[in-house]
């Protein structure tokens, strides 16, 4: 009798373990997919920023230092104004 109860308990534990494993693997695949999408997006943004910075460097290669500084200040002011409008 005691051996039968022990087997029933073991079966119950095994069934619960299987259920938990199945539910966690489903949840893991969703999380894995989301993280892959996030990584792809971050990679695309990184490539675009790299190309942008490289093109800016090539553009400013022939300009004097003061011209580059003035362009940078103008871009910073424009960005500040755009961010101010965004918060309205």
C-alpha positions as CSV (number, residue, x, y, z in Angstrom):
1,X,0.0,0.0,0.0
2,X,2.8,2.4,0.9
3,X,4.7,1.6,-2.3
4,X,1.6,2.4,-4.4
5,X,1.2,5.8,-2.7
6,X,4.9,6.4,-3.4
7,X,4.4,5.6,-7.1
8,X,1.3,7.9,-7.3
9,X,3.3,10.7,-5.7
10,X,6.2,10.1,-8.1
11,X,3.8,10.1,-11.1
12,X,2.2,13.4,-9.8
13,X,5.6,15.0,-9.5
14,X,6.6,13.8,-12.9
15,X,3.5,15.1,-14.5
16,X,3.9,18.5,-12.9
17,X,7.5,18.6,-13.9
18,X,6.6,17.9,-17.5
19,X,3.9,20.6,-17.5
20,X,6.3,23.2,-16.0
21,X,9.0,22.2,-18.6
22,X,6.5,22.6,-21.5
23,X,5.2,25.9,-20.3
24,X,8.7,27.3,-19.7
25,X,10.0,26.1,-23.1
26,X,7.0,27.9,-24.8
27,X,7.7,31.1,-22.8
28,X,11.4,30.8,-23.6
29,X,10.9,30.6,-27.3
30,X,8.8,33.8,-27.2
31,X,11.4,35.6,-25.2
32,X,14.1,34.3,-27.5
33,X,12.2,35.6,-30.5
34,X,11.7,39.0,-28.9
35,X,15.4,39.3,-28.0
36,X,16.4,38.4,-31.6
37,X,14.1,41.1,-32.9
38,X,15.6,43.6,-30.5
39,X,19.2,42.6,-31.4
40,X,18.4,42.9,-35.1
41,X,16.9,46.4,-34.6
42,X,19.9,47.5,-32.5
43,X,22.3,46.1,-35.2
44,X,20.4,47.9,-37.9
45,X,20.6,51.2,-36.0
46,X,24.3,50.6,-35.3
47,X,25.0,50.1,-39.0
48,X,23.0,53.2,-40.0
49,X,24.8,55.3,-37.4
50,X,28.2,53.9,-38.6
51,X,27.4,54.9,-42.2
52,X,26.2,58.3,-41.1
53,X,29.3,59.0,-39.0
54,X,31.5,57.8,-41.8
55,X,29.8,60.0,-44.4
56,X,30.1,63.0,-42.0
57,X,33.8,62.4,-41.6
58,X,34.3,62.2,-45.3
59,X,32.3,65.4,-45.8
60,X,34.2,67.3,-43.2
61,X,37.6,66.0,-44.2
62,X,38.3,69.0,-46.5
63,X,36.7,71.7,-44.2
64,X,38.6,73.7,-41.7
65,X,38.2,73.0,-38.0
66,X,36.2,76.1,-37.3
67,X,33.7,75.3,-39.9
68,X,33.2,71.9,-38.5
69,X,32.7,73.4,-35.0
70,X,30.1,75.9,-36.3
71,X,28.2,73.1,-38.1
72,X,28.3,71.0,-34.9
73,X,26.9,73.9,-32.9
74,X,24.1,74.6,-35.5
75,X,23.2,70.9,-35.4
76,X,23.1,70.9,-31.5
77,X,20.8,74.0,-31.5
78,X,18.5,72.4,-34.1
79,X,18.4,69.2,-32.1
80,X,17.6,71.1,-28.9
81,X,14.8,73.0,-30.7
82,X,13.3,69.8,-32.1
83,X,13.4,68.1,-28.6
84,X,11.7,71.2,-27.1
85,X,8.9,70.9,-29.7
86,X,8.6,67.2,-29.0
87,X,7.9,67.7,-25.3
88,X,4.9,69.9,-26.0
